[in-house]
Amino acid sequence: MSFDPRRFVEEAVSEIRRIVGDSLAVAACSGGVDSTVAAVLARMALGDRLRAVYIDDGFRRLGEPERTVELLKGLGLDVELVNARREFLEAVKGLRDAEEKRKAFRHTFYSVLGRVARELGARYLVQGTIKADIVETVGGVKTQHNVLVQLGLDPRTYGFEVVEPLRELFKPQVREVARFLGLPREISEKMPFPGPGLLVRVVGEVTEEKLEVARLATRVVEEELSGLGAFQVFAAVLSDRATGLVGGERRYGYVVAVRAVRSEDALTAEPLEVPFELLRKVADRITREVPGVVRVLYEITGKPPATIEYE
């Protein structure tokens, strides 16, 4: 049976109204298609009984929090920007294991949202969890930051009940719903960005310096490769350093891996064949524009055996 976005919207709005009743709800917004569609559906269902928040965890791209809040406000979502950068960085300080970092992020994410919900008097949290998030987490591939109930974790310990209107949809279906709702292409066709953001693109221990390297390198990669029709393009900062030459002097610096993949549902992926001259341009820009980077690699592993993100 083909997917009918109109019917889905009607059923989702009805379900949100049934679950939330006369209570208040908070929508966790990131500016991605999943969380935005979930928030818009909740707004349709609850009207002024919905409060939207954007958690600035310090792991976003350059200028992303401010741009996203303005964009969402233009869609009729009165989004509050919550600065929790120091809290998140402290939570992952000293951690090197990918799974431990994800768990620390998840706990901090829900703790901050729980605090916001209590301040607003909201009993429910609306979030854009999709089917791929659940499949990968339950299947043990990696712990997605926005999965609780499916792991047997009780969201009430954070002070709210979770509402997940998109939990049975994969990314292509969510995009169909976004188009049906008339959301701008900047939302409906937006390239996926992980919930924990650059946290999972800094391999090993996270520092503010490595995050800045990831931000600047990501800007270059997105500017140069986003027009290739890839499912996702990004830069990751590896844990090991390498020897390079800067200004004729030997320098021990960062290694950045560039990733560009094709995918339909994020459950599998294949590397994109990028013209060599374009890759050279990306490498030249990163080593010139990002302080401390001495090597740039292009990663060509599919999923499986790799995952799309590095951690």
Secondary structure, 3 states (H helix, E strand, C coil): CCCCHHHHHHHHHHHHHHHHCCCCEEEECCCCHHHHHHHHHHHHHHHHHEEEEEEECCCCCCCHHHHHHHHHHCCCCCEEEEECHHHHHHHHCCCCCHHHHHHHHHHHHHHHHHHHHHHHCCCEEECCCCHHHHHHHHCCCCCCCCCCHHHCCCHHHHCCEEECCCCCCCHHHHHHHHHHCCCCHHHHCCCCCCCCHHHHHECCCCCHHHHHHHHHHHHHHHHHHHHHCCCEEEEEEEEEEEEEEECCEEEEEEEEEEEEEECCCCCCEEECCCCHHHHHHHHHHHHHHCCCEEEEEECCCCECCCCCCCC
